[in-house]
């Protein structure tokens, strides 16, 4: 229902009868076909996929770190993916449909490798050290992005708008970019719901119950890198979705990752879908970056989370 309603908002709003005509395969005007199937539908589909991908990645990392304030960007994955995508834009790598996401994914993997290398202590990876390593590597790649912007020249506006996070001018090409990565990463995350539930009890308890902690960490962070890199490559950096949505779903369904992960994906897709709908409808005909909408909505909720945790700690 949200998908269909989102299609009806924007410039050139459609009447309900037009939608029934489409689903009954009746004739509609060429202009309506173009707007629906080549402009709005790929954008709505991409918003759903990106929102779901960021949200389920946030839920996995929050469970892995046992901290509801962790999001997909905390390990520097998005910063590495951002630099990879910016590099592809500056170099104008157009040799393949997947040039930009491949570059973003490659640098996300490089980020993951650096974070794990810096975070290892005696062949183990303490989560606290891993988190600090992610912050440091993230700042490094953010600096490289800023340096790239300094030398961008005529491409600066394209990079700035991309970094603000937006879904304007997106087509089925971006949807095709995202689908293979999400199709591989998300089922992989869902398969680890039992291990994530056990790890909520603590690493030592999980090890005593037969969970290979180091293996779970590496594979889940790799899967998150896969998903986040593709989302960042397709839509730019969209903040707070991977932080807020898993927390809301956790309040409704509890800590069981068997429910938390799929409902985080669904809820994240719906929330980003409506955020993007607001971005292109509130100031019509101005099309705002959806990253601005999610930040405006997410920042107050993040402050609420901080205040709540402050009260819990006295």
C-alpha positions in Angstrom: 0.0 0.0 0.0 2.8 2.4 0.9 4.4 1.6 -2.5 1.3 2.5 -4.4 0.5 5.6 -2.4 4.1 6.9 -2.9 3.6 6.6 -6.6 0.7 9.1 -6.5 2.7 11.9 -4.9 4.8 14.4 -6.8 4.5 16.6 -9.8 1.6 15.5 -12.1 -0.3 13.6 -9.4 -2.4 10.7 -10.6 -6.0 9.9 -9.8 -6.9 6.5 -8.2 -8.7 5.5 -11.4 -5.4 5.7 -13.3 -3.9 3.1 -11.0 -6.8 0.7 -11.5 -6.4 1.2 -15.2 -2.8 0.2 -15.0 -3.5 -3.0 -13.0 -6.3 -4.0 -15.3 -3.9 -3.5 -18.3 -6.1 -0.8 -19.8 -4.6 1.8 -22.0 -3.0 4.9 -20.4 -1.3 7.8 -22.1 2.3 7.6 -23.1 3.2 10.5 -20.7 1.6 8.6 -17.8 3.5 5.5 -18.7 6.8 7.4 -18.8 6.2 9.1 -15.4 5.1 6.0 -13.7 7.4 3.3 -15.0 10.5 5.3 -15.9 10.6 8.0 -13.2 8.6 7.2 -10.1 8.6 3.4 -9.9 12.4 3.0 -10.1 12.8 5.8 -7.5 10.2 4.2 -5.1 11.7 0.8 -5.6 15.2 2.1 -4.9 14.1 4.0 -1.8 12.6 0.7 -0.4 15.7 -1.3 -1.1 18.1 1.2 0.3 16.1 1.9 3.4 15.7 -1.8 4.0 19.4 -2.5 3.4 20.6 0.2 5.8 18.2 -0.8 8.5 19.0 -4.5 8.5 22.7 -3.7 8.5 22.1 -1.4 11.5 20.2 -4.1 13.3 23.0 -6.7 12.7 25.8 -4.3 13.9 23.7 -3.3 16.9 23.3 -6.9 17.9 27.0 -7.7 17.2 28.2 -4.8 19.4 25.3 -5.1 21.9 24.8 -1.4 21.6 21.6 0.3 20.2 23.6 3.5 19.3 25.7 1.7 16.6 24.7 2.2 13.0 26.0 1.0 9.6 28.4 4.0 9.3 30.2 3.6 12.7 32.9 1.2 11.4 33.8 3.6 8.6 32.2 1.4 6.0 30.3 4.3 4.5 33.3 6.6 4.5 35.3 4.0 2.5 32.4 3.3 0.2 31.9 7.1 -0.3 35.5 7.6 -1.3 35.3 4.7 -3.7 32.2 6.1 -5.3 33.7 9.7 -5.4 36.8 8.3 -7.0 34.7 6.6 -9.7 32.8 9.8 -10.4 36.0 11.9 -10.7 37.7 9.4 -12.9 34.5 9.0 -14.9 34.7 5.2 -14.8 31.8 4.3 -17.2 33.2 1.1 -18.5 30.4 -0.9 -16.8 27.0 -0.5 -15.3 28.6 -1.6 -12.0 31.6 0.7 -12.1 30.5 3.0 -9.3 29.1 0.4 -6.9 32.1 -1.9 -7.6 34.5 0.9 -6.7 32.4 1.7 -3.6 32.3 -2.0 -2.6 36.0 -2.4 -3.1 36.8 0.5 -0.8 34.3 -0.7 1.7 36.1 -4.1 1.7 39.4 -2.2 2.1 37.9 -0.3 5.0 36.7 -3.5 6.6 40.2 -5.1 6.2 41.9 -2.1 7.7 39.5 -1.9 10.6 39.9 -5.6 11.4 43.7 -5.4 11.0 43.9 -2.4 13.4 41.4 -4.0 15.8 43.1 -7.4 16.3 44.7 -8.1 19.6 46.4 -11.5 20.0 44.5 -12.9 17.0 41.2 -11.8 18.5 39.0 -8.8 17.8 37.6 -7.1 20.9 34.5 -5.2 19.9 35.6 -2.0 21.7 38.9 -1.9 19.8 37.1 -2.7 16.6 34.8 0.2 17.1 37.6 2.7 17.8 39.4 1.4 14.7 36.4 2.0 12.6 36.0 5.5 13.8 39.7 6.3 13.0 39.6 4.7 9.5 36.3 6.4 8.8 37.8 9.8 9.6 40.8 9.0 7.3 38.5 8.2 4.3 36.3 11.2 5.1 39.4 13.4 4.8 40.2 11.8 1.4 36.6 12.6 0.3 37.2 16.2 1.4 40.5 16.3 -0.5 38.8 14.9 -3.6 36.1 17.6 -3.4 38.9 20.2 -3.2 40.3 19.1 -6.5 37.0 18.1 -8.1 36.6 21.3 -10.2 33.5 21.1 -12.4 32.5 17.8 -10.8 32.1 19.3 -7.3 28.4 19.9 -7.5 27.8 16.3 -8.5 29.8 15.0 -5.5 28.2 17.4 -3.1 24.7 16.4 -4.1 25.6 12.7 -4.0 27.1 13.0 -0.5 23.9 14.8 0.7 22.0 11.6 -0.1 19.2 11.7 -2.6 17.2 9.6 -5.0 16.5 12.2 -7.7 17.1 11.2 -11.3 17.4 7.6 -10.3 16.4 4.9 -12.9 16.2 1.2 -13.2 20.0 1.2 -13.6 20.5 2.0 -10.0 18.0 -0.6 -9.0 20.0 -3.2 -11.0 23.1 -2.0 -9.2 21.7 -2.6 -5.7 19.8 -5.9 -6.2 22.7 -8.3 -6.6 24.5 -7.0 -3.5 21.3 -7.0 -1.4 20.2 -10.3 -2.8 23.5 -11.9 -1.6 24.0 -10.0 1.7 20.6 -9.9 3.3 19.8 -13.7 3.2 23.3 -14.2 4.6 22.5 -11.9 7.6 19.2 -13.6 8.2 21.0 -17.0 8.5 23.0 -15.7 11.5 19.9 -14.8 13.6 20.6 -17.6 16.1 24.3 -16.6 16.7 23.3 -12.9 17.2 20.7 -13.9 19.8 23.3 -16.0 21.7 25.9 -13.2 21.5 23.5 -10.9 23.4 24.5 -13.0 26.4 28.1 -12.0 26.0 31.1 -13.3 24.1 32.3 -15.7 26.7 28.8 -17.2 27.1 28.4 -17.5 23.4 31.8 -19.3 23.1 30.7 -21.7 25.8 27.6 -22.5 23.7 29.6 -23.3 20.6 29.5 -20.0 18.7 32.7 -19.2 16.7 32.8 -15.6 17.7 35.6 -14.5 15.4 34.0 -16.2 12.4 30.6 -14.6 13.1 32.2 -11.1 13.5 34.1 -11.4 10.2 31.3 -12.7 8.1 28.6 -10.4 9.4 30.8 -7.3 9.0 31.6 -8.5 5.5 27.9 -8.9 4.7 27.2 -5.4 6.1 30.0 -4.0 4.0 28.4 -5.6 0.9 25.0 -4.1 1.6 26.0 -0.7 2.8 28.5 -0.2 -0.1 25.8 -0.9 -2.6 23.3 1.4 -0.9 25.8 4.3 -0.6 26.8 3.9 -4.2 23.2 4.1 -5.4 21.9 6.8 -3.2 24.7 8.6 -1.5 25.1 8.9 2.3 21.6 8.7 4.0 22.0 9.0 7.7 20.0 7.8 10.8 17.9 5.1 9.0 20.2 2.3 10.1 20.3 3.7 13.6 16.7 4.7 14.4 14.7 2.0 12.6 16.2 -1.1 14.3 15.7 0.6 17.7 12.0 1.2 16.9 11.5 -2.4 15.7 13.3 -3.6 18.8 10.8 -1.7 21.0 7.9 -3.5 19.1 9.3 -7.0 18.7 12.0 -7.4 21.3 15.6 -8.6 20.9 14.9 -11.8 19.0 16.8 -11.3 15.7 14.7 -13.9 14.0 12.0 -11.2 13.9 14.1 -8.1 14.4 16.1 -8.5 11.2 13.3 -9.1 8.6 11.1 -6.4 10.3 14.0 -4.0 10.3 14.3 -4.5 6.5 10.6 -4.0 5.9 10.3 -1.0 8.3 13.4 0.7 7.0 12.1 0.4 3.4 8.8 1.9 4.3 10.3 4.8 6.4 12.8 5.8 3.7 10.0 5.5 1.1 7.9 8.0 2.9 10.9 10.2 3.7 11.7 10.4 0.0 8.0 11.0 -0.8 8.1 14.0 1.6 11.4 15.2 0.1 9.8 15.5 -3.4 6.4 16.6 -2.3 6.6 19.1 0.7 8.3 21.9 -1.3 7.0 20.8 -4.7 8.4 21.4 -7.3 11.7 21.6 -5.3 13.2 18.1 -4.8 15.0 18.0 -1.5 17.8 15.5 -0.7 16.2 12.7 1.3 19.3 12.7 3.6 18.1 16.1 4.9 14.7 14.7 5.8 16.1 11.6 7.6 18.6 13.8 9.5 15.8 16.3 10.5 13.7 13.4 11.8 16.5 11.2 13.1 18.6 13.8 15.1 15.9 14.5 17.7 15.3 10.8 18.2 19.0 10.2 18.6 19.1 12.8 21.3 16.2 11.0 22.9 18.1 7.8 22.9 21.1 9.5 24.5 19.0 10.9 27.2 17.3 7.5 27.8 20.7 5.8 28.2 21.9 8.6 30.4 19.0 8.0 32.8 19.7 4.2 32.7 23.3 4.9 33.8 22.1 7.2 36.6 
